[in-house]
Amino acid sequence: MFKTIVLACALVAPDECWEFRDTRGYHSSYESCRSRAYEMADDILRLHGYNLKPINFKCLKIEGANL
């Protein structure tokens, strides 16, 4: 299982960053997690009017989690 986290930073203050955590739950594969990270990045851009720029993502492996 993998948990998706996307890091986005403000364009006017690049040292101000936020972590966005997937609220849909865990993903069964890294590929699914990565796909969700790109989907989340698109949503961040759309919702924040390009004031925040997604710069990285992480798929955290969660041991012992069930779908």
C-alpha positions as CSV (number, residue, x, y, z in Angstrom):
1,M,0.0,0.0,0.0
2,F,1.1,3.5,-0.8
3,K,0.0,6.9,0.5
4,T,0.2,9.9,-1.9
5,I,1.7,13.2,-0.8
6,V,2.2,16.2,-3.1
7,L,4.5,19.2,-2.2
8,A,3.5,22.6,-3.6
9,C,5.2,25.9,-3.1
10,A,4.1,29.5,-3.5
11,L,5.3,31.2,-6.7
12,V,5.9,34.5,-5.0
13,A,7.6,32.9,-1.9
14,P,9.2,29.7,-3.0
15,D,10.3,28.9,0.6
16,E,6.6,28.7,1.6
17,C,5.4,25.1,0.8
18,W,2.5,22.9,1.7
19,E,2.0,19.2,1.8
20,F,-1.2,17.9,0.2
21,R,-2.2,14.4,1.4
22,D,-4.5,12.2,-0.5
23,T,-7.9,11.8,1.3
24,R,-9.0,9.0,-1.0
25,G,-7.0,6.4,0.9
26,Y,-4.1,4.1,0.1
27,H,-3.1,2.9,-3.3
28,S,-2.3,-0.7,-4.0
29,S,0.7,0.0,-6.4
30,Y,3.3,2.6,-6.9
31,E,2.0,3.3,-10.4
32,S,-1.5,4.0,-9.0
33,C,0.0,6.3,-6.4
34,R,2.1,8.2,-8.9
35,S,-1.0,8.6,-11.2
36,R,-2.9,10.0,-8.3
37,A,-0.1,12.4,-7.5
38,Y,-0.3,13.8,-11.0
39,E,-4.0,14.1,-10.7
40,M,-3.6,16.0,-7.4
41,A,-1.0,18.3,-8.9
42,D,-3.5,19.2,-11.7
43,D,-6.2,19.9,-9.1
44,I,-3.8,22.1,-7.0
45,L,-3.0,24.2,-10.1
46,R,-6.7,24.5,-11.0
47,L,-8.0,25.3,-7.5
48,H,-5.2,27.7,-6.5
49,G,-5.1,29.7,-9.8
50,Y,-1.5,29.0,-10.4
51,N,-0.4,30.7,-7.2
52,L,1.0,27.4,-6.0
53,K,3.3,25.2,-8.0
54,P,3.4,21.4,-7.3
55,I,7.1,20.7,-7.2
56,N,7.4,17.1,-6.0
57,F,5.4,14.0,-4.9
58,K,6.1,11.1,-2.6
59,C,4.5,7.7,-2.5
60,L,5.0,6.5,1.1
61,K,5.0,2.7,1.5
62,I,2.6,1.8,4.3
63,E,3.2,-1.6,5.9
64,G,0.2,-3.6,7.2
65,A,-2.4,-1.4,5.6
66,N,-5.5,-2.8,3.9
67,L,-7.6,-1.3,1.2
